[in-house]
């Protein structure tokens, strides 16, 4: 509530302090949120190294969101040494617990051939799972795979669903991608689909 200014005056520093108090009492999600604050500069100066340490500890205690956050830093080499193999292991563990964002990232590993051999069929399966789990990036990536297979009407439905929960920055980036897509239906109707979904947010 303090971070968002929801029902109270926005005070990110106070929010950060309360997360620290809860984390000190063993609340694992609070520890993950301390990491988020360090990661994104919410109420405290950005410190990717401290963020990674918070995520690592919370991940080791079994929190899927911390696994996802720690894996993201490992994959990018942000605050820690880049270690894509370790990142994939954490993403897989979080995905196994039902984390849709982690499922999408596992799909990206298979699509891009990071650590594992490039396998578009596996990428498509992971994207489909992420989409079914509600991740907007998963929805969009699933739509891309469907478009490549000529299943454009189904793909446009998923593009619209991606827009429903995507950030404004993602909507803008996705619209530009669709405008330049080799799939004719994406160029003609993709931007309208994702913007229609975003309008319902």
N, C-alpha and C positions, 0 to 999 in steps of 0.2 A: 504494500500500500504506500509506504514512504517512497520507494523507488519511483513508482508510477504517479504519485500524487493523486491516488485514488481514494477519495473520501477524506483525505487529510492534505495539508500543504506538502508539496513535493520536497523531500529532504533526503537526497541520496546518501549523504554522509551518515545521517542517523540510521538509515536502512542498513548501510554497511556495518555500523556498530552493532545493531541488533543481530544481524547474521553472525557476526563474530561471537557474540554472547551465546547464541544457540549452538554454534559449532563447538565452542569450548565445552559444552555440556554433552557432546557426542551426537548432535543431530547431523546426520550425514548429508541431507539435502541442503542444510544451512551451510555446511562446509563447501559443497558444490557452488552455492551462491556466493560465498566469499571469493571463490575462484572466478566466478563470472564478473564480480565487481573489479577484481584485479585485471581480468582479461580485457574488459571493455571500458574501464575508467569510470565506473559507477560509484561515486562518493569517495573515490580514492584514486591516486595516480596509477596509470597503467603499469603493470609489472607482470609480464608474461611468464617469467620464471616462477613467481609466487603463485600465479594462477595455475600453472602446470602442476605444482606441488600439491595444491589443494585438490585438484582434479584427481591426481594419482592416488592420494590417500583415500578419497571418497570412492574411487573406482575399485580399489583393493577391498573396500568394505561392501562391494556388491551393488552400487548404485549405477544403473544403466546410463543415466544422463551424464554422470561424471566420466564413465567409460567413453561415451561419445565425445565429450569435450576434451578429454585428455588425448584421445586418438586423433582428433582434429589438429591439435597442436603438434603432435608427433608427425603427422602426415605432412604438415607445412614447415616443420622445423622452426616453430614460432615459440620462443621461450625455452625450448629444449632442442637437443640435437635431432635433426631429422632422422626418423626411423620408420619407414613405411611398413616394414614387416611387423613391427610391434603395433603400429597403428591399426593395421588390418586385423591383427589378433583381437585387439580391444573392440574394434567395430563389429567383428563377428560375434563376440561375446554379448555386446549390447543388442545386436540384431536378434540373437537367440533368445533374448529376454523380451522381444517385441518392440524394440525401439525403431520406429520407422525411418528416422533420419539416418541411423546407422545402417539400415538396410540399403538405403539409397547410396551411401558412401561405399558399401561393399560392391554395389553394382558399378560404381565409377572405377574401382580398382580393376574389375574384370574388363570394362570397356577400354580403359587406357593401358592395360597391361602392366600395372604397377605391382611388383612383387610376384604376381601370378601371370600365367600366360593369358594373352588377350583372348577373351571368349565372349562373344556378343550374345550367345544364347543364355549364358549364366548372368550376364549383365541385365538382359531383358527380364529374367525371372526375378532378380533382386529389385529392379525398378518397379515391377508389377506389385511385389509385396509391399514396397515402400508406399506406392500409390494407394493401395488398399488400406494401408495404415494411416493415411491422411497427410503424409508429408508432401508439401507443395512441390518441392524439387523432384521428389519421386513421381508425382503426377505428371510433371512436365517431361521428365526423362522417359517415363512409360509411354507418353504420347509420341515422343520422337521415334521410339522403337516401332510403335504401331504404324506411324506414318511411313517409315521405311518399308514396311510390309504391305503398304497399300490399303491399310485399314483406317482411312482418313476420317470417316465419320465418328468412329469410336475414339480416334485420337483427339479430335476437336472437343469431344465431351470431356476428356481428361485435361485438356488445355484449359478449358473453362473452370474446371474444378481446381486446377492449380492456382488460378487467379483469385479464387475465393479466400485463400489463406496466405497468399504470397505477400512479401513486403513490396512496397511501391518500387524500390530499386530493382527487385527481381522482375516485376511486371514490365518495367521499361526495357530491361535487358532481354527478356524473353520475347517481347514484341519486336525488337530489332532483329533478333535471330529468326523469327517467323517471317518477317518481311523479306529476308534474304534466303529463305529455305529453298532447296531444290524441289520440295514437294509443292506442287501447284496449289492444292487446297490450303496449305499453310500460308502461302503468300496472299491468297485471296481472302481467307477468313480467319486465319490464326490470331491476328492482332485483335479483331473484334471479339473473338472467343475469350481471350485472356482478360481483356478489358471489361467484358460483360461480367465475368466472374469477380473481378476486383471491385466492380461497382456494387456488388452485393455484400461486401465486407461490412 
